[in-house]
Amino acid sequence: MKIGFIGLGKMGGKMVERLLNQDHEVVAYNLTQKEIDDVSKKGAIPANSVKDLVDKLEGRKLVWLMVPAGKPVDENIDELLTLLDQGDIIVDGGNSFWKDSIRRGKKLKEKGIYYLDCGTSGGVWGLQNGYCLMYGGEKEPCDFAEPVFKSLAPENGYLRCGEVGSGHMVKMIHNGIEYGMMQAYAEGFEIMKNSPYNVDLEKVSRVWMQGSVVRSWLLELIGNALDGNENLDGIKDYVQDSGEGRWTVEAAMEFNVPAHVITSSLFTRFASRQESSFAMKLLAAMRNQFGGHEIKKD
């Protein structure tokens, strides 16, 4: 199958390579030339613009977007709207907000173009292991695009979740759960780190991978991080969030669903980025005011 692919970053480039390995033809475009050159060496057809990419596709066209959420998605869609024909398909494989996906789907449908929102999980390891794909959209274009999904995913690793928006909604929840799981692991390992036993945490992560109830790929990554660096030297206790955790908490409030663990894990990331907490200072001040408790000075 011949596919247009826009966005060749740390995931997009690997996805193109996996498609090429599965005998698809890929016309590839990126804002910067180096990434185009890299995938061209692996067999992709280079494009020097979005228009050039579309011109190099034949018949019913399928264009996969792998660009940052928000404005870059809208800009690419606006340009593709002027180039694609009725019945063509745009797949948004990035981490777009699910309500934005609904809006985009309606906009494209008015022009007779199909929009599929595809949550993509697998990170930089996806080339080797495959990508877990959760997508939404009308059944017919999803069926047309299935050979692409099947090639990118491991066995049984792709699912049509429902209509437009459902794919990115399911991926959002996936990432919210990921926040909670990561926080639970981090807390558990810190408790072990501070215990009276000289536990080899890297070995613990490895043994838990063998039949344990809490086994997961995250444990494998923990083991990799701790291997040869048991104190995580050189890593600052500062944790960013990329947005999906916030969206998950907002969805929980919208749907009136308690989500204590996910919310707490998100707020813990906020706390990690504070050099100084006014709230903690105020707590100390109140304790001093009502009980004369000691205040530690800067």
C-alpha positions as CSV (number, residue, x, y, z in Angstrom):
1,M,0.0,0.0,0.0
2,K,1.3,3.5,-0.8
3,I,1.0,6.0,2.1
4,G,1.9,9.6,2.7
5,F,3.6,10.3,6.0
6,I,4.0,13.8,7.5
7,G,6.2,14.1,10.6
8,L,9.4,12.2,11.0
9,G,10.3,12.8,14.6
10,K,11.5,10.3,17.1
11,M,8.3,8.2,16.6
12,G,7.3,9.1,13.1
13,G,10.7,8.1,11.5
14,K,10.6,4.7,13.2
15,M,7.0,4.2,12.1
16,V,8.0,4.9,8.5
17,E,10.8,2.4,8.8
18,R,8.5,-0.3,10.1
19,L,6.1,0.3,7.2
20,L,8.9,0.0,4.8
21,N,10.0,-3.2,6.4
22,Q,6.4,-4.5,5.9
23,D,6.7,-3.8,2.1
24,H,4.6,-0.6,2.0
25,E,5.6,2.4,-0.1
26,V,5.9,5.5,1.9
27,V,6.1,9.1,0.6
28,A,7.7,11.0,3.5
29,Y,7.8,14.7,4.4
30,N,9.2,16.7,7.3
31,L,9.8,20.3,8.0
32,T,13.5,19.6,8.3
33,Q,15.5,17.9,5.6
34,K,17.7,15.6,7.7
35,E,14.8,13.4,8.8
36,I,13.7,13.1,5.1
37,D,17.2,12.1,4.1
38,D,17.3,9.5,6.9
39,V,14.1,7.7,5.9
40,S,15.0,8.1,2.2
41,K,18.2,6.0,2.8
42,K,15.9,3.3,4.2
43,G,13.7,3.3,1.1
44,A,11.1,6.0,1.6
45,I,10.2,8.3,-1.3
46,P,11.2,11.9,-0.3
47,A,8.8,14.8,-0.7
48,N,9.9,18.5,-0.6
49,S,6.4,19.8,0.5
50,V,3.0,18.7,1.5
51,K,1.8,19.3,-2.1
52,D,4.7,17.2,-3.5
53,L,3.8,14.4,-1.1
54,V,0.1,14.4,-2.3
55,D,1.2,14.6,-5.9
56,K,3.3,11.4,-5.5
57,L,0.3,9.4,-4.2
58,E,-2.1,7.7,-6.6
59,G,-5.7,6.7,-6.5
60,R,-7.4,6.9,-3.1
61,K,-4.9,8.7,-0.9
62,L,-4.1,8.0,2.7
63,V,-2.0,10.5,4.6
64,W,-0.7,9.8,8.1
65,L,0.1,12.8,10.3
66,M,2.6,12.4,13.1
67,V,3.0,15.9,14.3
68,P,2.6,17.7,17.7
69,A,-0.9,18.2,19.0
70,G,-2.7,21.5,18.4
71,K,-1.8,24.1,15.8
72,P,0.6,21.8,13.7
73,V,-2.3,19.3,13.2
74,D,-4.7,22.1,12.1
75,E,-2.2,23.7,9.8
76,N,-1.5,20.4,8.0
77,I,-5.1,19.6,7.8
78,D,-5.9,23.0,6.3
79,E,-3.3,22.5,3.6
80,L,-4.3,18.9,2.9
81,L,-7.9,20.1,2.5
82,T,-6.9,22.0,-0.6
83,L,-5.0,19.0,-2.1
84,L,-7.0,15.9,-1.3
85,D,-10.1,14.5,-3.1
86,Q,-13.4,13.2,-1.8
87,G,-13.0,9.8,-0.2
88,D,-9.3,10.4,0.7
89,I,-8.2,9.7,4.3
90,I,-6.2,11.6,6.9
91,V,-5.0,9.7,10.0
92,D,-3.9,11.8,12.9
93,G,-1.5,9.5,14.8
94,G,-0.4,12.0,17.4
95,N,-1.6,12.8,20.9
96,S,-4.4,15.2,19.9
97,F,-7.2,16.2,22.4
98,W,-10.2,14.0,21.6
99,K,-12.6,16.9,21.3
100,D,-10.3,18.6,18.8
101,S,-10.5,15.3,16.8
102,I,-14.3,15.4,16.8
103,R,-14.1,19.0,15.5
104,R,-11.6,18.1,12.8
105,G,-13.6,15.1,11.8
106,K,-16.7,17.2,11.2
107,K,-14.8,19.8,9.3
108,L,-13.3,17.2,6.9
109,K,-16.5,15.3,6.5
110,E,-18.1,18.4,5.1
111,K,-15.5,18.2,2.3
112,G,-16.0,14.5,1.8
113,I,-12.6,13.6,3.4
114,Y,-12.4,11.0,6.1
115,Y,-10.5,11.7,9.4
116,L,-9.3,8.9,11.6
117,D,-8.0,9.7,15.1
118,C,-5.4,7.2,16.1
119,G,-3.8,7.0,19.5
120,T,-0.3,5.5,19.2
121,S,1.6,3.8,22.0
122,G,5.0,2.2,21.9
123,G,7.5,5.0,22.0
124,V,10.9,4.7,20.5
125,W,10.7,0.9,20.9
126,G,7.8,0.5,18.5
127,L,10.0,-0.2,15.5
128,Q,11.1,-3.5,17.1
129,N,8.0,-4.4,19.2
130,G,5.2,-2.8,17.2
131,Y,2.9,0.0,18.1
132,C,-0.4,-0.4,20.0
133,L,-3.0,1.5,18.0
134,M,-6.4,2.8,19.2
135,Y,-8.4,4.5,16.5
136,G,-11.8,6.1,15.8
137,G,-13.7,6.8,12.6
138,E,-16.2,5.5,10.2
139,K,-16.0,1.8,9.6
140,E,-15.3,1.9,5.8
141,P,-12.2,4.1,5.8
142,C,-11.0,2.3,8.9
143,D,-11.3,-1.0,7.0
144,F,-9.4,0.6,4.0
145,A,-6.6,1.7,6.3
146,E,-6.4,-1.6,8.2
147,P,-3.4,-2.9,6.3
148,V,-1.4,0.0,7.6
149,F,-2.6,-0.5,11.2
150,K,-1.9,-4.2,10.9
151,S,1.7,-3.6,9.7
152,L,2.5,-1.0,12.4
153,A,1.0,-3.0,15.3
154,P,2.1,-6.3,17.0
155,E,-0.4,-9.2,16.7
156,N,-3.8,-8.2,18.0
157,G,-2.3,-4.8,18.8
158,Y,-4.8,-2.5,17.0
159,L,-8.5,-1.7,17.7
160,R,-11.2,0.5,16.2
161,C,-12.7,2.0,19.3
162,G,-15.7,3.7,17.8
163,E,-16.5,6.9,15.9
164,V,-14.2,9.9,15.4
165,G,-12.7,11.0,18.8
166,S,-12.8,7.6,20.4
167,G,-9.3,6.7,19.5
168,H,-7.7,9.7,21.0
169,M,-10.0,9.5,24.1
170,V,-8.9,5.9,24.7
171,K,-5.3,6.9,24.3
172,M,-5.8,9.8,26.7
173,I,-7.0,7.5,29.4
174,H,-4.2,5.1,28.6
175,N,-1.7,7.9,29.3
176,G,-3.6,8.9,32.5
177,I,-3.3,5.3,33.7
178,E,0.4,5.4,32.8
179,Y,0.9,8.4,35.1
180,G,-0.7,6.5,38.0
181,M,1.3,3.3,37.3
182,M,4.6,5.2,37.1
183,Q,3.9,7.0,40.3
184,A,3.1,3.8,42.2
185,Y,6.3,2.2,41.0
186,A,8.3,5.4,41.9
187,E,6.9,5.5,45.4
188,G,7.4,1.7,46.0
189,F,11.0,1.8,44.9
190,E,11.7,4.9,47.0
191,I,10.3,3.1,50.1
192,M,12.7,0.2,49.4
193,K,15.5,2.6,48.8
194,N,15.0,4.0,52.3
195,S,14.5,0.7,54.0
196,P,17.1,-0.8,56.4
197,Y,17.9,-3.4,53.8
198,N,20.5,-3.0,51.1
199,V,18.1,-4.2,48.4
200,D,19.4,-4.3,44.8
201,L,16.5,-2.4,43.2
202,E,17.6,-3.2,39.6
203,K,17.4,-7.0,40.5
204,V,14.0,-6.4,42.2
205,S,12.7,-4.9,38.9
206,R,14.0,-7.9,37.0
207,V,12.5,-10.5,39.3
208,W,9.2,-8.8,39.4
209,M,9.1,-9.2,35.6
210,Q,8.9,-13.0,36.1
211,G,5.3,-14.0,36.9
212,S,4.7,-11.2,39.4
213,V,1.2,-9.6,39.6
214,V,2.8,-6.1,39.0
215,R,5.0,-7.1,36.0
216,S,4.9,-4.7,33.1
217,W,7.1,-3.1,30.5
218,L,7.6,-0.1,32.8
219,L,9.4,-2.4,35.2
220,E,11.8,-3.4,32.4
221,L,12.5,0.3,31.8
222,I,13.1,0.8,35.5
223,G,15.6,-2.0,35.4
224,N,17.3,-0.4,32.5
225,A,17.5,3.0,34.2
226,L,18.9,1.5,37.4
227,D,21.5,-0.7,35.7
228,G,24.8,0.7,36.7
229,N,23.3,3.8,38.2
230,E,21.5,2.7,41.4
231,N,21.2,6.2,42.8
232,L,20.1,7.7,39.4
233,D,23.0,10.1,39.5
234,G,22.8,12.9,37.0
235,I,18.9,12.9,36.9
236,K,17.1,15.8,38.5
237,D,13.9,15.2,40.5
238,Y,11.9,17.3,38.0
239,V,9.1,15.6,36.0
240,Q,7.3,17.2,33.1
241,D,3.8,16.3,31.9
242,S,2.9,16.3,28.2
243,G,-0.8,17.1,28.6
244,E,-2.7,13.8,28.5
245,G,-2.7,13.5,32.3
246,R,-4.4,16.9,32.6
247,W,-6.9,16.0,30.0
248,T,-7.7,12.7,31.8
249,V,-8.3,14.6,35.1
250,E,-10.5,17.1,33.2
251,A,-12.5,14.2,31.6
252,A,-13.0,12.6,35.1
253,M,-14.5,15.9,36.3
254,E,-16.6,16.2,33.2
255,F,-18.0,12.7,33.6
256,N,-18.2,12.9,37.4
257,V,-15.8,10.0,37.9
258,P,-13.4,10.0,40.9
259,A,-9.8,9.5,39.8
260,H,-7.7,9.9,42.9
261,V,-4.6,8.1,41.8
262,I,-4.3,9.8,38.4
263,T,-5.0,13.2,39.8
264,S,-2.5,12.7,42.6
265,S,0.2,11.5,40.2
266,L,-0.4,14.6,38.0
267,F,-0.1,17.0,41.0
268,T,3.1,15.2,42.2
269,R,4.6,16.1,38.9
270,F,3.6,19.7,39.5
271,A,5.2,19.6,42.9
272,S,8.5,18.2,41.4
273,R,8.8,21.4,39.4
274,Q,8.6,23.8,42.3
275,E,11.9,25.2,43.6
276,S,10.0,26.4,46.6
277,S,6.4,25.8,47.8
278,F,4.5,28.8,49.1
279,A,1.8,26.4,50.4
280,M,4.4,24.4,52.5
281,K,5.8,27.7,53.9
282,L,2.3,28.8,54.9
283,L,1.6,25.4,56.5
284,A,4.7,25.8,58.6
285,A,3.8,29.4,59.5
286,M,0.3,28.4,60.6
287,R,1.7,25.6,62.8
288,N,4.0,28.2,64.4
289,Q,1.2,30.7,64.9
290,F,-1.2,28.3,66.6
291,G,1.2,26.0,68.4
292,G,4.5,27.6,68.6
293,H,6.0,24.9,66.5
294,E,9.5,25.4,65.2
295,I,10.1,26.9,61.7
296,K,13.1,25.9,59.7
297,K,14.8,29.0,58.3
298,D,16.2,29.2,54.7
